[in-house]
Amino acid sequence: MDNKLLNGMLDFMDKSPVNFFAVKTMEEILIKNNFEELDLSKDFNLRENSKFYIKNNDSAIIAFSIGKIKRGIFKIIDSHTDSPGFKVKSNPLIKTENMLSLNTEVYGGPILNTWLDRPLSMAGRVILKSDDPLNPKMQLINFEKNLCIIPNLAIHMNRDINKGFELNPQIHTLPLVALDNSKKYEKKDFIKEVISKKLEIKTEEILDYELYLYDRQKASILGLNDEFISSGRIDNLASAYLSLKSLVENKNHTEINVIIATDNEEVGSGTKMGADSSFIETSLERIVSGLKMNREDYLKNLENSFMISSDMAHGIHPNFKEKTDPTNIPLLGGGPVIKYAANKSYASDSISGAIFKDLCARAKVPVQTFYNRSDLRGGTTIGPITSRRINVRTVDVGCPMLAMHSVRELMAIKDLEYMFKVFKEFFSL
């Protein structure tokens, strides 16, 4: 295993507690590798053998490397920056006797009980006043301390808990953040005071904020032979990191290599920074325009382009084997997984699947297939959404993993290496 790749991913996970920090960390890596930022409000003046990136909302990013242009086609790897969890509401203070809790709402589809009884912190962004009301200032914030916890109820008060208990997200999953006997925090804007202290700014400068909880435990290697990665947000920061690493390490290629990391996949992608927006199609068309080609060229180029939609995939669970399709059984450590669904919740078809299988063969990497059991309803991902907006051949793939949407997810280190090899092969075409 390439220790540089593994350690780089672990570091990336730890530096990316929420979507905004994932994009910030990606941007830092891009800048280090001489990528130039483009402003969507200004003209794109592009050239061969150059590298650029575009941000949207500070939570989505597109980066691309232009090689020798023959036809102007795109080779795209698509992922997302967000993960399920909890978002802090405005006016979040809830006091019970002398205990202070934060009012939160569920973001996406987390496994709620995995968030209980573990040190949590908060990270996100703060919006500040500026001289231009339509362009306020933005500052990222990460408290980087064991700040709060969602405590379980003692078994003595819920004797049947091990038979199953449905958590009410408005009642049972509010994080405890402090004790207060002095009424110090009994103010409507107490969270702004906490933010202002952390950022060393005046409370009245703060217009709004977006804060999310995150698990304080760092990404780690485990297993008898050190074969697993355990971390929060593997879905889908692993894919985002692998695509980024493949892009920046590729030195010689033709056409246009592109990575896309959109936001809000876990809630349907229907935002201006999500896959179901004009962000991707507008950016790709402007890349073509910036290379002095026209819209007709752009539409023709899409017909010959290819996209790998890289989210994560379900591996067979040793304790729940009956949940896996009987003939398509993805193994952890068994290589990338192509995801198929007759209801088209995945974009893969026989053509795109065949192309990806050939890429795996060229990279000397094993490949697996996933189908949901016919009596279970599965999830979906960004592939069908993105491909319906830009009409490009698309395959949905992922590294097999366990505990998807848990606060701690699990994957095999070997699959990290396998997928990286396939991505590098794709971008070298």
C-alpha positions in Angstrom: 0.0 0.0 0.0 1.2 3.5 -0.8 1.6 5.0 2.7 1.6 8.5 1.2 -1.8 7.9 -0.3 -3.2 6.4 2.9 -1.8 9.0 5.2 -2.9 11.8 2.9 -6.5 10.5 3.0 -6.5 10.2 6.8 -5.2 13.7 7.1 -7.8 14.9 4.6 -10.6 13.3 6.6 -9.4 14.9 9.8 -9.1 18.3 8.3 -12.6 18.1 6.7 -15.2 17.8 9.6 -17.9 19.4 7.4 -18.5 20.3 3.8 -17.0 23.8 4.0 -13.7 22.5 5.4 -13.7 19.7 2.8 -13.6 22.3 0.0 -11.1 24.4 1.9 -8.8 21.4 2.2 -9.2 20.5 -1.5 -8.5 24.1 -2.4 -5.3 24.1 -0.4 -4.1 21.0 -2.2 -5.0 22.5 -5.6 -3.1 25.7 -4.9 -0.1 23.7 -3.7 -0.2 22.0 -7.1 -0.4 25.3 -9.1 -4.1 25.3 -9.9 -5.5 28.8 -10.6 -8.9 29.9 -9.2 -11.5 31.1 -11.7 -14.2 33.6 -10.8 -17.7 32.7 -12.2 -18.5 36.4 -12.5 -15.6 37.0 -14.9 -14.4 35.8 -18.3 -12.6 32.5 -18.6 -9.4 32.8 -20.6 -8.1 29.3 -20.8 -5.2 27.5 -22.6 -3.8 24.1 -23.1 -1.5 22.6 -20.5 -3.1 24.6 -17.7 -5.0 23.9 -14.4 -7.9 25.7 -12.8 -10.6 25.4 -10.2 -14.0 27.0 -9.5 -15.8 27.2 -6.1 -19.6 27.5 -5.4 -20.9 28.5 -2.0 -17.6 27.4 -0.5 -19.1 24.0 -0.2 -18.8 22.7 -3.8 -15.8 22.7 -6.2 -14.9 21.9 -9.7 -11.2 21.5 -10.7 -9.8 20.7 -14.1 -6.6 20.1 -16.0 -6.4 20.9 -19.7 -4.0 18.8 -21.7 -3.5 18.7 -25.4 -6.9 19.3 -27.0 -7.8 16.9 -29.8 -11.6 16.9 -29.6 -12.3 18.9 -26.4 -13.9 16.0 -24.5 -14.3 15.8 -20.8 -13.1 13.0 -18.5 -15.1 13.6 -15.3 -15.0 12.1 -11.8 -18.0 13.2 -9.7 -18.3 13.0 -5.9 -19.9 15.1 -3.1 -18.7 16.9 0.0 -21.5 16.5 2.5 -22.3 13.7 5.0 -25.3 13.0 7.2 -25.4 14.5 10.7 -26.9 17.3 12.7 -27.2 21.0 11.9 -27.6 23.6 14.7 -30.8 25.7 14.5 -31.0 29.4 15.0 -31.7 30.4 18.6 -30.6 27.0 19.7 -30.5 27.3 23.5 -32.7 24.8 25.4 -32.4 24.8 29.2 -33.5 21.9 31.4 -33.0 22.7 35.0 -29.3 23.7 35.1 -28.4 21.9 31.9 -28.0 23.6 28.5 -28.6 21.7 25.3 -28.5 22.8 21.6 -31.6 22.6 19.4 -30.6 20.7 16.2 -32.2 19.3 13.1 -31.2 16.1 11.3 -29.3 16.6 8.0 -29.6 13.7 5.6 -30.1 10.1 6.9 -27.6 9.4 9.7 -27.8 6.3 11.9 -28.9 8.3 14.9 -27.9 6.1 17.7 -24.3 6.0 16.6 -24.0 9.7 17.5 -24.8 9.0 21.2 -22.3 9.0 24.1 -19.3 10.3 22.1 -17.4 13.7 22.3 -18.7 16.0 19.6 -17.7 19.4 18.3 -19.1 22.0 15.9 -17.8 23.4 12.6 -19.2 25.4 9.8 -19.2 29.0 8.6 -20.2 32.4 10.0 -21.5 35.3 7.9 -20.4 38.8 8.8 -21.4 42.3 8.0 -19.6 44.1 5.2 -19.8 47.4 3.4 -21.8 45.7 0.5 -25.1 44.2 1.8 -25.3 41.9 -1.2 -21.8 40.5 -0.5 -21.3 39.8 3.2 -18.1 38.4 4.5 -17.6 34.7 5.3 -15.4 33.1 7.8 -15.0 29.3 8.6 -15.1 28.2 12.2 -14.1 25.0 13.9 -14.3 24.8 17.6 -11.8 21.9 17.7 -12.6 20.8 21.2 -14.8 18.2 22.9 -17.7 20.6 23.1 -20.9 18.6 23.5 -22.4 15.1 23.8 -25.7 13.4 23.2 -26.1 11.2 26.4 -28.0 8.0 26.3 -30.7 7.1 28.8 -29.6 4.6 31.5 -30.8 1.0 30.9 -32.3 1.1 34.4 -34.8 3.7 33.0 -35.4 1.9 29.7 -35.1 -1.9 30.3 -36.2 -2.8 26.8 -33.7 -0.6 25.0 -31.8 -3.6 23.6 -35.0 -4.7 22.0 -35.0 -1.5 19.9 -35.9 2.1 20.7 -36.9 4.8 18.2 -35.1 8.0 18.8 -37.2 11.2 18.4 -34.8 13.8 16.8 -36.5 16.7 18.5 -36.3 15.2 21.9 -33.7 12.5 22.3 -30.7 13.7 20.2 -30.1 17.2 21.4 -26.5 17.6 22.5 -25.7 18.7 26.0 -23.2 21.6 25.9 -22.9 23.1 29.4 -24.1 23.5 33.0 -25.5 26.9 33.9 -26.5 27.8 37.5 -25.8 31.5 37.0 -28.2 32.2 34.1 -25.2 33.5 32.2 -26.3 32.0 28.9 -30.0 32.9 29.1 -29.9 35.1 26.0 -31.5 34.6 22.6 -28.2 35.1 20.8 -26.0 33.1 23.1 -24.5 31.0 20.3 -23.4 34.3 18.6 -21.5 35.1 21.8 -19.8 31.7 21.7 -18.9 32.3 18.1 -17.6 35.8 18.7 -15.4 34.6 21.5 -13.9 31.8 19.3 -13.3 34.1 16.3 -12.3 37.1 18.5 -14.9 39.4 16.8 -17.8 41.5 18.0 -21.1 39.8 18.4 -22.9 42.5 16.4 -20.7 41.7 13.4 -22.4 38.3 13.0 -25.4 38.1 10.6 -25.9 34.4 10.5 -24.2 31.0 10.8 -24.2 27.4 9.6 -22.9 25.0 12.2 -22.8 21.2 12.1 -21.9 18.6 14.7 -19.0 16.3 14.1 -17.4 13.3 15.8 -14.1 14.3 17.5 -12.5 10.8 17.0 -9.9 11.0 14.3 -9.7 8.7 11.3 -7.8 5.6 12.2 -6.3 2.3 10.9 -7.5 -0.9 12.5 -7.6 -4.7 12.1 -5.4 -7.6 12.8 -3.3 -6.8 9.8 -4.0 -3.0 9.7 -6.4 -3.6 6.8 -9.3 -1.2 7.6 -9.9 2.5 7.8 -12.4 3.7 10.4 -13.6 7.2 10.1 -16.5 9.6 10.0 -17.5 10.9 6.5 -15.9 8.1 4.4 -19.1 8.5 2.4 -18.1 10.5 0.4 -14.9 12.2 1.3 -12.9 9.1 0.3 -14.1 9.5 -3.3 -13.5 13.2 -3.2 -9.9 12.7 -2.0 -9.1 10.0 -4.5 -10.4 12.0 -7.4 -8.5 15.1 -6.3 -5.3 13.1 -5.8 -5.6 11.5 -9.2 -6.1 14.9 -10.8 -3.1 16.6 -9.3 -0.8 13.7 -9.8 -1.5 13.3 -13.5 1.2 15.1 -15.5 0.6 14.1 -19.1 -2.8 13.7 -20.7 -4.9 14.8 -23.6 -8.3 16.5 -23.4 -9.9 17.9 -20.2 -9.7 16.1 -16.9 -12.4 17.2 -14.4 -13.3 16.5 -10.8 -16.6 17.6 -9.4 -17.4 17.7 -5.7 -20.9 19.0 -5.2 -22.8 19.6 -2.0 -26.2 18.4 -0.5 -26.2 14.9 -2.1 -27.5 13.6 1.2 -30.7 15.8 0.9 -31.3 15.3 -2.8 -28.8 17.7 -4.5 -31.5 20.2 -5.2 -29.5 23.4 -4.3 -27.4 25.8 -6.4 -24.3 24.0 -5.2 -25.8 20.5 -5.7 -25.6 18.1 -8.6 -29.2 19.0 -9.6 -28.3 22.6 -10.4 -26.9 24.5 -13.4 -23.5 24.8 -11.7 -21.9 21.8 -13.5 -23.4 22.3 -16.9 -22.7 26.1 -16.8 -19.1 25.5 -15.7 -18.4 22.9 -18.4 -19.8 25.1 -21.1 -17.7 28.0 -20.0 -14.6 25.8 -20.0 -15.3 25.1 -23.7 -16.0 28.8 -24.4 -12.8 29.7 -22.6 -10.9 27.6 -25.0 -12.5 29.6 -27.9 -15.0 26.9 -28.9 -18.7 27.5 -29.3 -21.9 25.9 -27.8 -22.2 23.5 -30.7 -18.7 22.3 -29.9 -19.7 21.9 -26.3 -22.7 19.8 -27.1 -20.7 17.6 -29.5 -18.0 17.1 -26.9 -20.4 15.9 -24.3 -21.5 13.1 -26.6 -17.9 11.7 -26.6 -17.2 12.4 -22.9 -17.4 10.1 -20.0 -18.2 10.5 -16.3 -17.3 8.3 -13.3 -19.8 9.0 -10.6 -17.9 8.0 -7.5 -19.9 7.6 -4.3 -19.4 4.7 -1.9 -20.9 1.2 -2.3 -22.3 -1.4 0.2 -20.1 -4.4 1.0 -21.4 -7.6 2.4 -21.9 -7.4 6.1 -20.6 -10.5 8.1 -23.5 -10.1 10.6 -26.2 -9.4 8.0 -25.4 -11.6 5.0 -29.1 -11.9 4.2 -29.2 -8.2 3.2 -26.9 -8.8 0.2 -28.0 -9.9 -3.3 -27.4 -13.7 -3.7 -25.2 -13.4 -6.8 -23.6 -9.9 -6.6 -21.6 -9.9 -3.4 -19.1 -7.0 -3.0 -16.2 -7.9 -0.7 -14.2 -5.4 1.3 -10.8 -5.4 -0.3 -12.2 -6.9 -3.5 -11.9 -3.8 -5.7 -14.2 -1.1 -7.0 -17.9 -1.8 -7.3 -20.1 -0.9 -10.3 -23.6 -0.1 -9.0 -26.6 -1.2 -11.1 -30.4 -0.7 -10.7 -33.2 -1.5 -13.0 -35.1 1.5 -11.6 -32.2 3.7 -12.7 -31.4 4.9 -9.2 -27.8 4.3 -10.5 -26.7 5.6 -13.9 -24.7 2.5 -14.8 -25.7 0.6 -18.0 -24.1 -2.0 -20.1 -22.0 0.5 -22.1 -20.7 2.6 -19.1 -20.2 -0.5 -17.0 -18.2 -2.1 -19.8 -16.0 1.0 -20.1 -15.3 1.0 -16.4 -14.5 -2.7 -16.5 -12.0 -2.1 -19.3 -10.4 0.7 -17.2 -10.0 -1.7 -14.3 -8.4 -4.3 -16.6 -6.0 -1.7 -17.9 -5.1 -0.7 -14.4 -4.8 -4.4 -13.3 -7.5 -4.0 -10.7 -10.3 -6.4 -9.8 -13.9 -5.1 -10.3 -17.1 -6.1 -8.6 -20.9 -5.5 -9.1 -23.7 -4.4 -6.8 -27.4 -4.8 -7.1 -29.9 -4.3 -4.3 -31.9 -7.4 -3.3 -35.1 -7.4 -5.3 -37.1 -7.2 -2.1 -35.2 -4.2 -0.6 -35.4 -0.6 -1.6 -31.9 0.9 -1.9 -30.6 4.4 -2.2 -29.5 6.6 -5.1 -26.6 9.0 -5.8 -25.3 11.8 -7.9 -24.8 9.8 -11.1 -28.4 9.9 -12.4 -28.9 13.5 -11.4 -25.7 14.8 -13.0 -26.0 12.8 -16.2 -29.6 13.9 -16.9 -28.4 17.5 -16.8 -25.3 17.2 -19.0 -26.3 14.1 -21.1 -23.0 12.3 -20.7 -22.3 8.5 -20.5 -22.0 7.8 -16.8 -21.1 4.9 -14.5 -21.9 4.8 -10.8 -19.1 3.2 -8.8 -17.7 3.1 -5.3 -15.4 1.5 -2.8 -17.3 -1.2 -0.8 -17.8 -0.2 2.8 -19.8 -1.1 6.0 -21.8 1.1 8.4 -22.7 3.7 5.7 -24.2 6.8 7.3 -23.0 5.8 10.8 -20.9 8.4 12.6 -18.0 5.9 12.1 -17.8 4.2 8.8 -15.5 1.4 7.7 -13.7 0.5 4.5 -10.7 -1.6 3.4 -7.4 0.1 2.7 -6.8 -2.1 -0.3 -9.9 -0.6 -2.0 -8.5 2.8 -1.6 -5.4 1.8 -3.6 -7.5 -0.1 -6.2 -9.8 2.9 -7.0 -6.8 5.3 -7.1 -5.2 3.1 -9.8 -8.4 3.1 -11.9 -8.8 6.9 -11.6 -5.2 7.5 -12.6 -5.7 5.2 -15.6 -8.8 7.1 -16.6 -7.1 10.5 -16.4 -4.1 9.3 -18.3 -6.1 8.5 -21.4 
